Amino acid sequence: MWFETLQLDQLERLLITDQGDLSFAEELLLAYLRLDGSVDRVVLDGMSLAAVVVYARPFSGNRTRLCKREREEVLDFLSADLPHPDLHLEALNDRNTDIAHSDAQPKDATFHENGTTSIFQVPRLSQRQAAGLLRNVLVMRERLRQRLQWAYAPRSQVGDEQ
């Protein structure tokens, strides 16, 4: 199985995925779900952008120490049978086409009450989308924790097993 063949630096990358990327995505999505309609659109858009970018980071292909086969197996492991696979693919697509790349295409112009104009439309998450992505994050984090139990055990337990 792919997990047993990973080197220490590769396992560290998986820990960073859990404790960094997915943990931060969880925090952002929880905070986004607590926002109400009185929050300025810039805050809503910024939180939505950040949540999607951080959610998609483990799947972006950057910062990995895994070979292609291992990377594909890890990503398949993380994304298999998610509660909301449609939202998962939509978030990855939004990140790759409308958010994180300079080749995003302009949309119809929007004129705001304060006199400003937007040519690029930020794909803002709905409450349903944010809640679905949060459920996906929780599932992925639990999968990683089960595989990386030794890293989450108190130090005395790890030493006792050796």
C-alpha positions in Angstrom: 0.0 0.0 0.0 1.2 3.5 -0.8 1.2 4.7 2.8 3.8 2.2 4.0 6.3 3.2 1.4 6.4 6.9 2.1 9.6 8.5 3.4 9.7 10.7 6.5 9.7 14.0 4.5 6.6 12.7 2.6 4.9 11.9 5.8 5.7 15.4 7.1 4.0 16.8 4.0 0.9 14.8 4.9 1.0 16.2 8.4 1.3 19.7 6.9 -1.7 19.0 4.7 -3.7 18.0 7.8 -2.4 20.5 10.4 -1.8 23.3 8.0 -4.0 23.3 4.9 -7.0 21.4 6.0 -7.0 22.8 9.5 -6.9 26.3 8.2 -9.6 25.5 5.6 -11.8 24.2 8.5 -11.2 27.4 10.5 -12.0 29.6 7.5 -15.1 27.7 6.6 -16.4 27.8 10.2 -15.7 31.6 10.3 -17.4 32.1 6.9 -20.5 30.2 8.1 -20.7 32.5 11.1 -20.8 35.7 9.0 -24.1 37.4 8.6 -25.5 39.6 5.8 -24.3 42.8 7.5 -20.7 42.1 6.6 -19.2 44.1 3.8 -19.0 42.3 0.5 -15.2 42.6 0.4 -15.0 40.6 3.7 -17.4 38.0 2.3 -15.5 37.7 -1.0 -12.1 37.6 0.8 -13.2 34.9 3.2 -14.7 32.9 0.3 -11.6 33.2 -1.8 -9.3 32.3 1.1 -11.5 29.2 2.0 -11.5 27.9 -1.6 -7.8 28.5 -2.1 -6.8 26.8 1.2 -9.3 23.9 0.6 -7.8 23.3 -2.8 -4.1 23.7 -1.8 -3.5 19.9 -1.2 -4.8 19.2 -4.7 -2.9 21.9 -6.5 0.2 19.9 -7.3 2.5 22.4 -5.7 4.8 21.8 -2.7 4.7 18.1 -2.8 7.5 15.7 -2.1 5.6 12.7 -3.5 6.3 11.1 -6.8 3.4 11.3 -9.3 2.0 7.8 -8.5 2.1 8.4 -4.7 0.6 11.8 -5.1 -2.3 10.4 -7.2 -2.9 7.7 -4.6 -2.9 10.2 -1.7 -5.2 12.5 -3.5 -7.5 9.6 -4.4 -7.4 8.5 -0.8 -8.3 12.0 0.5 -11.1 12.7 -2.0 -12.7 9.2 -2.3 -16.3 9.0 -1.3 -16.5 12.6 0.1 -20.0 13.6 1.3 -20.0 16.4 -1.3 -17.9 15.3 -4.3 -19.7 17.9 -6.6 -18.7 20.7 -4.3 -15.1 19.3 -4.1 -14.7 19.4 -7.9 -16.4 22.8 -8.1 -14.0 24.3 -5.5 -11.0 22.9 -7.3 -12.3 24.2 -10.7 -13.0 27.6 -9.2 -9.5 27.8 -7.7 -7.9 26.7 -11.0 -9.9 28.8 -13.4 -11.3 31.9 -11.6 -9.3 32.5 -8.4 -5.6 31.5 -8.4 -4.5 32.0 -12.0 -3.7 35.1 -13.8 -5.4 33.8 -17.0 -8.9 34.1 -15.4 -11.3 35.7 -18.0 -13.2 38.9 -17.2 -16.9 38.4 -16.6 -19.7 41.0 -17.1 -19.0 44.3 -15.3 -20.7 44.9 -12.0 -21.4 48.4 -10.8 -21.5 48.7 -7.0 -23.5 51.2 -4.9 -20.3 52.9 -3.8 -19.4 53.8 -7.4 -16.8 51.0 -8.0 -16.9 48.6 -10.8 -15.8 44.9 -10.9 -14.8 43.1 -14.1 -13.8 39.9 -12.4 -16.5 38.2 -10.5 -15.4 36.3 -7.4 -17.2 33.0 -7.0 -18.6 33.6 -3.5 -19.6 30.4 -1.6 -23.2 30.0 -0.6 -23.9 28.8 3.0 -24.8 25.4 1.5 -21.5 25.2 -0.4 -19.4 26.3 2.6 -21.2 23.8 4.9 -20.6 21.0 2.3 -16.9 21.9 1.9 -16.6 21.9 5.7 -18.0 18.4 5.9 -15.5 17.3 3.2 -12.6 18.8 5.2 -13.7 17.0 8.3 -13.8 13.7 6.5 -10.3 14.2 4.9 -8.8 15.3 8.2 -10.2 12.2 9.9 -8.8 10.0 7.2 -5.3 11.5 7.6 -5.5 11.3 11.4 -6.3 7.6 11.2 -3.3 7.0 8.9 -1.0 9.2 10.9 -2.1 8.1 14.4 1.5 7.8 15.6 2.1 11.5 14.9 -0.8 12.5 17.1 0.0 10.1 20.0 1.6 11.6 23.2 5.4 11.2 23.1 5.4 8.7 25.9 3.1 6.3 23.9 5.3 6.6 20.8 8.5 5.7 22.9 6.7 2.8 24.7 5.9 1.1 21.4 9.5 1.0 20.2 
